[in-house]
Amino acid sequence: MSVFQIRGGNQLSGEIIPQGAKNEVLQILCAVLLTTEPVRIKNIPDIRDVNRLIEILEDLGVKVQKNEGKGDFTFQADSIQMDYLQSKEFKKDGAALRGSIMLMGPLLAMYGKAYMPKPGGDKIGRRRLDTHFQGFINLGAKYRFEEGEDFYGVEVGEKGLNGAYMLLEEASVTGTANIVMAAVLAKGKTTIYNAACEPYLQQLCKMLVRMGANIQGIGSNLLIIEGVESLTGTEHTVLPDMIEIGSWIGLAAMTKSELTIKDVSWENLGIIPDIFRRLGIAVEQSGDNMIVPAQEHYKIQKFMDGSILTVSDAPWPGFTPDLLSIVLVIATQAKGSVLIHQKMFESRLFFVDKLIDMGAQIILCDPHRATVIGLNHETPLRGTTMSSPDIRAGISLLIAALSAKGKSVIHNIEQIDRGYEYIDTRLRAIGADIIRE
């Protein structure tokens, strides 16, 4: 097991090119199963979760070709081996990657059945799969659960998949993606209300349309899909990762550094820049680049009635839950106080005990809420030894360590590698003192 050794307190500077979006590419890779023709995908990040999904696709029989450009691959799913889905190998590989659940929609649409082991992934709380399976059932699939084998399964009956109206219980991004990928090849019209509408889901829908799908309402929470007979190949470029962009903003603020983040796709960032501005952080636009200037201090705004600022997560276009951990860390060195309200996952704030050990002033009110009293950069955090519980808490602890006085050691950095490409190499390039051991 590797660890990061970090000496904090360095002021950083330079340019950063954000990686391709992890949450988008996991959907896009699953969609290659919807055609037997080649699909070329560019800007794929070289991270553990994505590489694991590519390996699963190869084991499933997908031909994978690495092209010359960075993160440029061509996939062709013309010889799928369905037996792999109920093998011991897939039980191990699929359970280790929660995103592999999105293989089910395309496989159900193309081959009439799909299986999935009980998923693993982050230890951030329970993530229900009901939305996925209820959507498949609405389209005419039958649900199966192999009790002894720990496999979930869906199979299509004699009538095949047929379009239906459905009102989703929750606007699940992966659930919406799975249902959309099943519905594009179903017979008739499918209407999905309370659909997720994140930019990454929009990207998936736009790619499917280029492949020949008929999808209306892209970008809204009401999707109307007319099923088609088959889809063709296409090319697709993955958006920059908005979560990583937010992480770099947090790093600049905590280390009093000026950073330029290149090609951020401003139109797809939603309210993310505004939330950081409400924390007092200057976020400037220069073309499609983002400049975060060096700031000695930043002051948290209050609401118009003078009450304490609350930052909470919500389905898009609300604030993404994946950046709440970053916001919490930033607030530890701000001037003022803020309430962080994590609504979606009941264990995601439990990493704050590590920040408290570093000297942060945080009151964990309950599993979903934490109040942060900022230190205004007057008392730096102190280095310590800690372990990364999940991807987003891991990068947040890494940012805290890079701003802290003294040496820090972070264990279980494989969690960070799941979502961040060559993070130590890229940090060293802008002046960070970090080594991997």
C-alpha positions as CSV (number, residue, x, y, z in Angstrom):
1,M,0.0,0.0,0.0
2,S,1.4,3.4,-1.0
3,V,1.4,6.6,1.1
4,F,1.9,10.3,0.4
5,Q,4.6,12.1,2.4
6,I,3.8,15.8,2.3
7,R,5.5,18.9,3.7
8,G,3.0,21.7,3.7
9,G,3.1,25.4,3.7
10,N,4.6,25.9,0.2
11,Q,3.0,28.6,-2.0
12,L,2.3,27.1,-5.4
13,S,2.0,28.6,-8.9
14,G,1.5,27.6,-12.5
15,E,-1.1,26.2,-14.9
16,I,-3.2,23.2,-14.6
17,I,-5.1,21.3,-17.3
18,P,-8.0,19.5,-15.7
19,Q,-8.5,15.8,-16.5
20,G,-11.5,14.4,-18.3
21,A,-14.6,14.0,-16.2
22,K,-14.6,10.7,-14.3
23,N,-18.4,10.8,-13.7
24,E,-19.0,11.3,-17.4
25,V,-16.6,8.8,-18.8
26,L,-18.0,5.9,-16.7
27,Q,-21.4,6.5,-18.4
28,I,-19.8,7.0,-21.9
29,L,-17.8,3.8,-21.7
30,C,-20.8,1.7,-20.8
31,A,-22.6,3.2,-23.9
32,V,-20.1,1.6,-26.3
33,L,-22.1,-1.6,-25.7
34,L,-25.1,-0.2,-27.5
35,T,-23.6,-0.7,-31.0
36,T,-21.4,-3.2,-32.8
37,E,-19.6,-0.4,-34.6
38,P,-16.4,1.4,-33.5
39,V,-16.8,4.2,-30.9
40,R,-13.9,6.6,-30.4
41,I,-13.7,8.4,-27.1
42,K,-11.2,11.2,-26.4
43,N,-10.0,12.8,-23.1
44,I,-10.4,9.7,-21.1
45,P,-8.6,10.2,-17.7
46,D,-6.0,7.7,-16.7
47,I,-7.4,6.9,-13.2
48,R,-8.1,3.6,-11.4
49,D,-11.9,3.5,-11.6
50,V,-11.8,4.3,-15.4
51,N,-9.0,1.8,-16.1
52,R,-10.9,-0.9,-14.1
53,L,-14.0,-0.4,-16.2
54,I,-12.0,-0.6,-19.4
55,E,-10.5,-3.9,-18.2
56,I,-14.1,-5.2,-17.5
57,L,-15.1,-4.2,-21.0
58,E,-12.1,-6.1,-22.4
59,D,-13.0,-9.2,-20.3
60,L,-16.6,-8.9,-21.6
61,G,-15.2,-9.1,-25.2
62,V,-15.0,-5.5,-26.2
63,K,-12.0,-4.7,-28.5
64,V,-10.0,-1.8,-27.1
65,Q,-7.5,0.1,-29.2
66,K,-5.3,2.9,-27.8
67,N,-4.9,5.7,-30.3
68,E,-2.0,8.2,-30.5
69,G,-3.5,11.1,-28.5
70,K,-3.5,11.1,-24.7
71,G,-6.7,9.5,-23.4
72,D,-7.8,8.6,-26.9
73,F,-9.3,5.1,-27.3
74,T,-11.5,3.2,-29.8
75,F,-14.0,0.6,-28.6
76,Q,-15.9,-2.0,-30.6
77,A,-18.4,-4.3,-28.9
78,D,-19.0,-6.8,-31.7
79,S,-18.1,-10.1,-29.9
80,I,-19.6,-9.9,-26.4
81,Q,-19.1,-12.9,-24.0
82,M,-22.2,-12.9,-21.8
83,D,-21.0,-15.8,-19.8
84,Y,-18.5,-13.5,-18.2
85,L,-21.3,-11.7,-16.3
86,Q,-21.9,-14.6,-14.0
87,S,-18.3,-15.6,-13.5
88,K,-16.3,-15.3,-10.3
89,E,-14.0,-12.9,-12.1
90,F,-16.8,-10.5,-12.8
91,K,-18.2,-10.9,-9.3
92,K,-14.9,-9.6,-8.0
93,D,-14.2,-6.9,-10.6
94,G,-17.8,-5.5,-10.8
95,A,-18.2,-5.4,-7.0
96,A,-15.1,-3.3,-6.7
97,L,-16.4,-0.6,-9.0
98,R,-19.8,1.0,-8.3
99,G,-19.9,2.6,-11.8
100,S,-20.1,-0.8,-13.4
101,I,-23.8,-0.9,-12.6
102,M,-24.3,1.2,-15.7
103,L,-23.3,-1.8,-17.8
104,M,-26.8,-3.2,-17.1
105,G,-28.9,-0.8,-19.2
106,P,-26.9,-1.3,-22.5
107,L,-26.6,-5.1,-22.0
108,L,-30.3,-5.4,-21.3
109,A,-31.1,-3.4,-24.4
110,M,-28.7,-5.3,-26.7
111,Y,-28.8,-8.8,-25.3
112,G,-32.0,-9.1,-23.3
113,K,-30.3,-9.8,-19.9
114,A,-27.8,-8.3,-17.5
115,Y,-26.2,-9.3,-14.2
116,M,-24.4,-7.3,-11.5
117,P,-22.7,-8.3,-8.3
118,K,-23.5,-6.3,-5.2
119,P,-21.5,-3.1,-5.7
120,G,-18.7,-1.7,-3.5
121,G,-17.0,1.6,-3.9
122,D,-16.8,4.6,-1.5
123,K,-17.6,4.3,2.2
124,I,-19.7,7.4,2.2
125,G,-23.1,5.9,2.9
126,R,-25.7,3.8,1.3
127,R,-26.5,4.4,-2.4
128,R,-29.8,2.7,-3.3
129,L,-30.1,0.9,-6.7
130,D,-33.9,0.9,-6.7
131,T,-34.1,3.7,-9.3
132,H,-32.1,1.5,-11.8
133,F,-34.1,-1.6,-11.3
134,Q,-37.5,0.0,-11.1
135,G,-36.7,1.7,-14.4
136,F,-35.8,-1.6,-16.0
137,I,-39.0,-3.2,-14.7
138,N,-41.1,-0.3,-16.1
139,L,-39.6,-1.1,-19.5
140,G,-40.7,-4.7,-19.2
141,A,-37.7,-6.5,-17.7
142,K,-38.0,-9.0,-14.9
143,Y,-35.9,-8.6,-11.7
144,R,-33.9,-11.5,-10.4
145,F,-31.7,-11.8,-7.3
146,E,-29.4,-14.8,-6.9
147,E,-29.4,-15.1,-3.1
148,G,-26.4,-17.5,-2.8
149,E,-24.4,-15.8,-5.6
150,D,-25.0,-12.2,-4.6
151,F,-25.9,-11.3,-8.1
152,Y,-28.6,-8.9,-9.2
153,G,-30.1,-9.7,-12.6
154,V,-32.7,-8.4,-15.1
155,E,-34.0,-10.3,-18.0
156,V,-36.4,-9.4,-20.9
157,G,-39.4,-11.5,-21.6
158,E,-40.9,-12.5,-24.9
159,K,-42.3,-9.0,-25.6
160,G,-38.9,-7.4,-25.2
161,L,-38.4,-3.8,-23.8
162,N,-41.3,-1.4,-24.4
163,G,-41.4,2.3,-23.8
164,A,-43.2,3.5,-20.7
165,Y,-43.9,6.6,-18.6
166,M,-42.0,6.8,-15.3
167,L,-41.6,9.3,-12.5
168,L,-38.3,8.6,-10.9
169,E,-38.3,8.6,-7.1
170,E,-34.9,10.3,-7.0
171,A,-33.0,12.2,-9.8
172,S,-30.2,9.6,-9.7
173,V,-27.5,10.4,-12.3
174,T,-26.4,6.8,-12.8
175,G,-30.0,5.6,-12.6
176,T,-31.1,8.0,-15.3
177,A,-28.2,7.1,-17.4
178,N,-29.0,3.4,-17.1
179,I,-32.6,3.8,-18.0
180,V,-31.8,6.1,-20.9
181,M,-29.4,3.5,-22.3
182,A,-32.0,0.8,-22.1
183,A,-34.8,2.9,-23.5
184,V,-33.0,4.1,-26.7
185,L,-33.5,0.6,-28.1
186,A,-36.9,-0.2,-26.6
187,K,-40.1,-0.2,-28.7
188,G,-42.1,2.9,-28.6
189,K,-41.9,6.1,-26.4
190,T,-40.3,6.3,-23.0
191,T,-41.0,9.4,-20.8
192,I,-38.7,9.9,-17.8
193,Y,-39.8,12.6,-15.4
194,N,-37.5,13.8,-12.5
195,A,-34.6,12.7,-14.7
196,A,-31.1,13.9,-13.7
197,C,-29.9,16.7,-16.0
198,E,-26.2,17.1,-15.0
199,P,-23.8,18.1,-17.9
200,Y,-22.4,14.6,-17.9
201,L,-25.8,13.1,-18.4
202,Q,-26.4,15.7,-21.2
203,Q,-23.1,14.5,-22.7
204,L,-24.3,10.9,-22.7
205,C,-27.6,11.9,-24.4
206,K,-25.9,14.0,-27.0
207,M,-23.5,11.1,-27.8
208,L,-26.5,8.7,-28.1
209,V,-28.2,11.1,-30.5
210,R,-25.1,11.2,-32.7
211,M,-25.3,7.4,-32.7
212,G,-28.9,7.6,-34.0
213,A,-31.0,7.7,-30.8
214,N,-34.1,9.9,-30.6
215,I,-34.0,11.9,-27.3
216,Q,-35.9,15.1,-26.6
217,G,-35.6,17.4,-23.6
218,I,-31.8,17.1,-23.1
219,G,-30.7,19.4,-20.3
220,S,-34.1,19.3,-18.5
221,N,-35.6,16.9,-16.0
222,L,-38.2,15.6,-18.6
223,L,-36.7,13.2,-21.2
224,I,-38.7,11.8,-24.0
225,I,-37.2,8.9,-25.9
226,E,-38.5,7.2,-29.1
227,G,-36.9,3.8,-29.4
228,V,-34.9,3.0,-32.6
229,E,-33.9,-0.3,-34.1
230,S,-30.1,0.1,-33.8
231,L,-27.3,2.6,-33.1
232,T,-24.1,3.3,-35.1
233,G,-20.6,4.3,-34.1
234,T,-19.5,7.8,-33.3
235,E,-16.7,10.0,-31.8
236,H,-17.0,11.7,-28.4
237,T,-14.8,14.1,-26.4
238,V,-15.2,14.0,-22.6
239,L,-15.7,17.3,-20.7
240,P,-13.2,18.5,-18.2
241,D,-13.9,17.3,-14.6
242,M,-15.8,19.9,-12.7
243,I,-14.9,18.2,-9.4
244,E,-11.2,18.4,-10.1
245,I,-11.6,22.1,-11.1
246,G,-13.2,22.7,-7.8
247,S,-10.4,20.9,-6.1
248,W,-7.8,23.1,-7.7
249,I,-9.7,26.2,-6.6
250,G,-9.6,24.9,-3.1
251,L,-5.9,24.1,-3.3
252,A,-5.2,27.7,-4.5
253,A,-7.2,29.2,-1.6
254,M,-5.7,27.1,1.1
255,T,-2.1,27.6,0.0
256,K,-2.5,31.3,-0.8
257,S,-1.4,30.5,-4.4
258,E,-2.2,31.8,-7.8
259,L,-3.2,29.1,-10.2
260,T,-4.5,29.1,-13.8
261,I,-6.9,26.3,-14.7
262,K,-7.0,25.8,-18.4
263,D,-10.0,25.0,-20.6
264,V,-12.6,24.6,-17.8
265,S,-15.7,24.7,-20.1
266,W,-17.3,27.5,-18.1
267,E,-20.8,26.9,-19.5
268,N,-20.9,23.5,-17.9
269,L,-19.8,24.6,-14.4
270,G,-23.2,25.8,-13.2
271,I,-23.2,27.6,-9.8
272,I,-19.8,26.1,-8.8
273,P,-17.8,29.3,-9.3
274,D,-20.5,31.3,-7.4
275,I,-20.3,29.1,-4.4
276,F,-16.6,29.6,-4.1
277,R,-17.1,33.3,-4.5
278,R,-19.5,33.2,-1.6
279,L,-16.7,31.8,0.5
280,G,-14.7,34.9,-0.4
281,I,-12.5,33.3,-3.1
282,A,-11.8,35.3,-6.2
283,V,-12.5,33.2,-9.3
284,E,-11.9,35.1,-12.5
285,Q,-12.7,34.2,-16.1
286,S,-10.2,34.7,-19.0
287,G,-11.7,33.2,-22.1
288,D,-12.3,29.5,-21.2
289,N,-9.6,29.6,-18.6
290,M,-10.1,30.2,-14.8
291,I,-7.6,32.3,-12.8
292,V,-7.6,31.9,-9.0
293,P,-5.4,34.8,-7.7
294,A,-3.3,34.5,-4.5
295,Q,-5.2,35.7,-1.5
296,E,-3.9,36.3,2.0
297,H,-7.4,36.1,3.4
298,Y,-10.9,35.4,2.2
299,K,-14.1,36.2,4.0
300,I,-17.3,34.1,4.0
301,Q,-20.4,36.0,3.0
302,K,-23.6,35.9,5.0
303,F,-27.1,35.7,3.8
304,M,-28.9,39.0,3.1
305,D,-30.7,38.9,6.5
306,G,-27.3,38.5,8.3
307,S,-27.6,34.8,9.1
308,I,-24.8,32.3,8.8
309,L,-24.1,31.0,5.3
310,T,-25.3,27.4,4.6
311,V,-23.8,25.5,1.7
312,S,-25.7,22.3,0.8
313,D,-25.9,19.8,-2.0
314,A,-28.8,19.3,-4.4
315,P,-29.4,17.7,-7.8
316,W,-28.2,19.7,-10.8
317,P,-28.4,22.6,-11.3
318,G,-27.8,22.7,-7.5
319,F,-24.4,22.3,-5.9
320,T,-22.7,18.9,-6.5
321,P,-22.2,16.8,-3.3
322,D,-18.8,15.8,-4.5
323,L,-17.4,19.3,-3.8
324,L,-18.8,19.7,-0.2
325,S,-15.7,18.1,1.3
326,I,-13.6,20.7,-0.6
327,V,-15.8,23.6,0.6
328,L,-15.5,22.3,4.2
329,V,-11.7,22.3,4.1
330,I,-11.5,25.8,2.5
331,A,-13.8,27.1,5.2
332,T,-11.3,26.1,7.9
333,Q,-9.0,28.9,6.9
334,A,-11.7,31.5,5.9
335,K,-12.8,34.5,7.9
336,G,-16.2,33.7,9.3
337,S,-18.4,30.6,9.7
338,V,-20.4,28.4,7.5
339,L,-22.8,25.4,7.9
340,I,-22.1,22.5,5.6
341,H,-25.2,20.4,5.0
342,Q,-24.5,17.1,3.2
343,K,-28.0,15.8,2.4
344,M,-27.3,12.8,0.1
345,F,-24.8,10.7,2.0
346,E,-24.9,10.0,5.7
347,S,-21.2,9.2,6.2
348,R,-19.4,11.7,4.0
349,L,-18.6,14.2,6.8
350,F,-17.0,11.7,9.1
351,F,-13.5,12.7,7.9
352,V,-13.7,16.0,9.8
353,D,-12.2,14.3,12.9
354,K,-8.9,14.2,10.9
355,L,-9.2,18.0,10.2
356,I,-10.0,18.6,13.9
357,D,-6.7,16.7,14.8
358,M,-4.9,19.2,12.5
359,G,-6.3,22.1,14.4
360,A,-9.5,23.0,12.5
361,Q,-12.5,24.3,14.4
362,I,-15.4,22.2,13.3
363,I,-18.5,21.1,15.1
364,L,-20.0,17.9,13.7
365,C,-23.7,18.5,14.4
366,D,-24.9,15.1,13.1
367,P,-24.0,12.8,10.2
368,H,-25.3,15.3,7.7
369,R,-24.2,18.7,9.1
370,A,-21.0,20.4,10.2
371,T,-20.4,24.0,11.4
372,V,-16.9,25.3,10.5
373,I,-15.4,28.3,12.3
374,G,-12.7,29.7,10.1
375,L,-9.2,30.5,11.4
376,N,-8.6,33.3,8.8
377,H,-5.1,31.9,8.0
378,E,-4.0,33.2,11.4
379,T,-3.4,29.7,12.8
380,P,-2.2,27.2,10.2
381,L,-3.3,23.6,10.3
382,R,-0.6,21.3,11.6
383,G,0.7,18.2,9.8
384,T,-0.5,14.8,11.0
385,T,-0.9,11.1,9.9
386,M,-4.2,10.1,8.4
387,S,-6.0,7.8,6.1
388,S,-8.2,8.5,3.0
389,P,-11.7,7.1,3.5
390,D,-13.0,7.9,0.0
391,I,-12.0,9.8,-3.2
392,R,-13.4,13.3,-2.2
393,A,-12.4,13.2,1.4
394,G,-9.0,12.0,0.3
395,I,-8.4,15.0,-2.0
396,S,-9.7,17.3,0.8
397,L,-7.2,15.9,3.3
398,L,-4.5,16.2,0.7
399,I,-5.3,19.9,0.2
400,A,-5.3,20.4,4.0
401,A,-1.9,18.7,4.3
402,L,-0.5,20.9,1.5
403,S,-1.5,24.0,3.5
404,A,-0.5,22.7,6.9
405,K,2.6,23.4,8.9
406,G,5.0,20.5,9.1
407,K,4.8,17.0,7.7
408,S,1.8,14.9,6.9
409,V,1.4,11.3,5.9
410,I,-1.7,10.1,4.1
411,H,-2.5,6.3,3.9
412,N,-4.9,4.5,1.6
413,I,-4.1,6.9,-1.3
414,E,-5.4,4.3,-3.7
415,Q,-8.8,6.0,-2.9
416,I,-7.4,9.3,-4.3
417,D,-6.0,7.5,-7.3
418,R,-9.5,6.2,-8.2
419,G,-10.5,9.8,-9.1
420,Y,-7.4,11.9,-9.7
421,E,-4.9,11.4,-12.5
422,Y,-1.2,11.5,-11.6
423,I,-2.1,13.8,-8.7
424,D,1.4,13.8,-7.0
425,T,3.2,14.4,-10.3
426,R,0.9,17.3,-11.2
427,L,1.2,18.8,-7.8
428,R,5.0,18.7,-7.9
429,A,4.9,20.5,-11.2
430,I,3.4,23.6,-9.5
431,G,5.7,23.5,-6.5
432,A,4.2,21.1,-4.0
433,D,6.5,19.0,-1.7
434,I,4.9,15.6,-2.0
435,I,6.3,12.1,-2.6
436,R,4.7,8.7,-3.1
437,E,6.2,5.9,-1.1
